[in-house]
């Protein structure tokens, strides 16, 4: 009933939020006489804060319409390369002008976005920094509540299957970048391809802030997944999608629960951020206020995850540690195959971790370096980004100035 209660709450809050937005304009629009009354800035700021606390946040747009290639401004268009029931593979196609027609081809990069509550647009800054020097593809995961039941369930091994299909589609010259959660299924996909001696194995795989082995530097997120028995997750956080959505009846881990968990990890920081937003509006500091809006437009936009996938992740990744323990088997072509990263011998590996990462602690991602024992040391690289938290390794100044250039150098050395 929790999902239904949440929908009833939304039905109440939506008109209140719309009213608050209108009242904010009444007290802030220069054409309104109320904008010149005493305390108008505070009243307008209060109404806008109420509006943003109560509104429904939809999936943001990528908004990546241009990039710069060799000093030339180049238009960028989104194109669906492959469409699957739970995911679309998107290409950010650069429309090169004639002046760049003789330019050597850039490496092809496939970015695996997390399926962990937020939309793939959370990686906007990641894609923006890669576009000038790479052909970029991204996995754009769909909200499970929009996927009809007729498409069946979606398990963790289905993610691995999608990864293999996308890699084969782009061919053996592709370079992989997995951010956070997908490091596990992507490493599994490449391992299976290596075991099969698949001719479409990628050139490189860059793994960033992921839970390869959560026994290393466990975080609050890891503790939450291990403190409760598996049956608790089945009983407590799994709900069926209400009838108003295309995926009605599908069992999911609702995005609003995931979002509540995110906020609960740092409630004081979020409260302070909203207070600062209110004061910026009162002072007329539009730049900082707009920065707050952009961040929370992304942060508050969440999606539902298929229950099978979420529960598989809890059990296989966080509780039983099957990948580092060597006990994970996957259905491949009608038979079970063990995931054995030691079989990887041709795919260079770069592990990136944030010094201050409070979601995937230092050592969890770099565990892949030891698991890939078949790779020579010359094909392995490790970076701990000083002063970077979880989001700082794929967005922000450190990502743009330090990490992205290092990835570009790594890719070109192994292209």
N, C-alpha and C positions, 0 to 999 in steps of 0.2 A: 504493500500500500504506500510505501514511501514515495515511489515515483509519481503515483496519482496525487499524493499530497503536495508534492513539489509543483505539479502542473496546476493544481488549484491555487497555490500560492502565486504562481506566475500570472494566472488570470486576474488576481487582485492587484499585483504590483505593476503590471504593464500599464493600465490606465493611470495609476498614480505617478508612474515615471513620466508618462507623456504629459501629464498636467504639470509636473515639476519642471519639465523642459520648457513648456510654454511660459510658465511664470518666471523662469530665469530670464527669458528673452524680454518679458515685460519690464523687468527691472534693470536690464543691461543694454537694450537696444537704444542707440542715440536718438531714434525717432519717437521713442516713448516718453511721455512726460514723467512717468514714474521713475525713469532712470536718473532723474535729477532731485529726487527726494532724499532726505537724510537716511543714511544707512543703506542706500540702494545697493552699493557694491557687496555688502555683507549678505543682504537678502538674496541677491542674484546668485552669489557664490553658494549659499546654503541650498537653494533650489537646484543648482546644477549638480552639487554633490549628491543630493537626494535622487536626482534623475539617474546618475551614473551608478548609484548603489542598487537601484531597482530595475534597471533596464535589462533586456535580454541581449546578450552579445552573440552576434552571428559570426560565421567564419570570415575573417578579414581577407581583403584582396591582396595578392602578391604586390601589385603596384610597381613592378620592375619593367618599365616601358622603354628604358634606354640604358646603355652602358657606354663606356669609352674604350675603344680598341686602338692602340697606337696613336693616341691623340685625336681620333675621329669619334664623333658621337654616332652611335649605332643604335637603330631601333631594335627592340626585343619584343617578340610575341610568344605567348604561351600556346603550345600545341600538345594535344593528347596523343602520345605515341602508342600506348597500349592501355586498353580499358579492361579492368577485371571487376568482379562483383564488389570487392572490398577496397580496391585501390585503383588509382589511375597513374600511369607513368607519364609525367609531364616533361616535355622538352622546352627549354627557354631558348628559342631559336633567334640567333642574331642575324639580322638582315644586313649583310655586309655591303657597303657602297662600292662602286667600281674602283675607287682608289685603293681598296684593300683586296682586290680580286686575285692578285698574285701572291698574297701572303700565305706562308706555310700553314697547314691545318693545325689547330690547337688540339691538345689531348681531350679525349672524351671522359667526363666525370659523371658517375652515377651516385647521387647523394641519397642515402637511405634515411628518411625522416623517422623520428620515433612514432610508434603507435602507443602512446602512453597518456592520453588525455587531452593534449593540445593538438591543434591542427598543424599541418606541415609548414604553414606560413610562419611559424615560430622561427624557421630557418631563413627568413628573408635576408638577414644580414649576411648569412653564410653564402647564399646564392649570389647576392650582389657583389661580394668580394671575389668570387670565383669567375664571374662572367667575363671580365676583360681578357682573360687568358685561357679559357676553357669552354668546351661545348658541354653544357650542363643539363642533366636530367635529374628529376626528383620524384620520389615516391609520394604521392598525394593520397593519404588514407582517407576513406570515407567514414562518416559518422554511422555507426552500426545501426542506429535507429532509423536510418534511411534505406537500409538494405532489406528487401523482403525476405521472409522466411524461406521462400522457394529456392533461394540461393544456398541454403544449407548452412552448417556451422563453419566457424573459422578458428582453427587451432594454431598453436605456435608452429607446428610443422608445415601448416599452410603458408605461413610467412616465409619459411625457408624455401618452400616450393615457388612462391612468387619471386623471391630473390634470384633463384636459379634461372627462372624463365626470363627475367629482365636482363640478367647478365648475358645469357645466350642470345637474346634479341639484339643486344648492342655489340656483341662480338668480342674477340679476344684482346682487343686493344683498349678496352674500357678500364678505368681506374675507379675504385670504390671508396666512398667516404661514408662511414656509418656514425651517427651521432647518438650517443647514450644507449637506450634500450636495444636498438637493432644491431649493436655490435655482436650480440650472442647469435641471433639467427643468421646474420651475414657470415660470421666465422664458420657456422655450421654449413651454410650453403657452399662456401669455397672449399671446405673440407670434403664434403661429399663429391664435389666436382673433381677435386684432386684424386680422391680414391678411385673414381671412375676414369681418371685420366682424360677428362673432358677437354677437347681442343679449344673450347671457349673460355678457359680459365682467365680471369682478369690479370692485368699487369701488376696492379698494386691494390692494397687495401689499407686505408687509414681509419683507425678506430679511435673515437674520441669520447672520453668520459663514460664508459659503458661497464655493465656488471658482469664481466667475464668470470670473475671469481669473487663473490661477495664476502668470502671469508677474510679477505684482505681489507684492513682499515674499515671495518663495518660502520655504517652511518645510521642515523635515525630511521631512514627509509628501510635499510636492511633489517634493522631490529624489529620494525613494525611487521615485516613479512615473516619473521621467524618466531616472534614472541607468541603469536596466535597459531593454533593448530589449523591444518588445511580445511577442516570441516567448518571452522568459524567463518572463513572467507566465503565458502559456499552458502552458508545460511544467512550471513549478515549483509554482504555488499552486492549480491547479485539480485537483479530485479528484471521484470518483463517490461518491454516497451509498451506504453499505452496505445490505445486504438487510433489516436489521431495521426500517427506517423506511419510511413510506408513499411517500416520494420515491426509493426505491431505484433506482439507476442514473442519477439526475439529476446532471449536472455542476455543481459548486458551488465557490465560494470558502468553505472551512469557517470557521465562526465562531471555532473554537479557534485558527486561524492568525491571524485578525484580532486576537484577544485577546492572543496572544503578541507581536504587533507593538505593540499599545498599551503593554504592560508594558515591552517593550524600549526604548521611547522614554524612560522615566524609571524604570529599575530601582531606583536608590537611594531614590527617593521611596517606592516601594511597599514596599521592604524596611524602611524606617524606619516606615512606617505600620503594618506588621504587628508590628514590635517594640513600638511604642507601644501597640498593642492588647493585646499580651501583658502589658505592665506595668500597663495600666489594669485588666485582670482581676485581677492580683496585688494591686493596691491597693484593689480593690473600687470603682473608679470606673465605675459602671454606665452613666452617661449617655454618657460618651465612648466606652465600649465598644459601646454600642448604636448610636451614630452610625457607627462603623466598620462594624458589621454591615450596616446599611441601605445604606451607600454601596457596599460590595463585593457585596452581594446583587444590586444593579443592575449594577454594573460587570462582574462576572464572568458575568452571564447574556448569552449571545451567540447569534446565529442565523447560519445559512448563507445566503449570497447566491447567486442564480442566476449561473452562470459567464458567460452572455452579457451580463448587465447589468453585472457587475463589469468584464469586459474592455472593454466599450463605454465605460465611465466612464474607465478608464485611457487608452484611445486618444483618445477624443473630447474629454474634459475636460482631462486632465493632459498629454498628449503632443502633440496636434495643435491644441489651443485653438480648436476649430471655432466655438464660440459667439462669442468676441470677434473672431475673424478673419472672421466672416461667411460661413463655408463649410459650415455645418451644414444638411443637408437631412433631412427626416423624411417617412415615408410617411403621407399623409393622404388618406383616401377614394380610394385607388387611384392616387394620384399623389404625386410628391415635391415637397415645399414647402420653401423656404429659411426658416430661422428668422431673422426680421428684427425685433429689438426696436424699431427706429426706427418701426415701424408702430403701436406702442402710443401712443395719444393720449388715452385716457379713463381710464386706471387709474393712480391716484396711487402713487408709489413711495417707500418708506422703507428705507434701507440702514443696518444696525446692525453695528458691528464692535467687537471687544474689543481694547483697547490692547495686551494681553499675549498675544493669541491665537497659540499655537504650532502650530495646525493650518491655519487659514485666515488668513494674515497681513493686516495693515491694507492696504487698497487692493484686495484681491481681490473683496470684495463690492460696494464702492462703484463698481467698474468698470461696474456696471449703470446707474448714473446717466448716464454718457456714452453707453452703448449705446442707452438709451431717449431718443434725441435728439428724438423727436417730442413729448415731454412738455414743457410749459412749466415753468420753474424753480419756479413757485408750487406745482406738484404733486410736487415732489421734496424729500426730506429726508434728512439724513445725521447719524448719531450715532456717535462713537467713545467707548465706555464706558471711562473711565479706571480703570486698575487691574484690569480684568476680563480673565480668560483665556477660553479657548474655552467652557468649561462655564458660566462666570460670566455670559455674556450671556443664558442662558435658564434659569438656576437660581441659587438663593442670594439673598443680601441685595441685591446690586446689581440683579439682575433684578426683584425684588419692589418695591424702593423707588424705582428710577430708570427702568429700561427699560420695564417693563410699563405704568406710568402714561403714559409718552411715547407708547407704541403706542396706548393707549386714546384719548389726545387726538388723535392723527393719524387714527385710524379715525373718530372722531366729527366731525372737521372735514370729512371727505370722505364721510360717510355719506349 
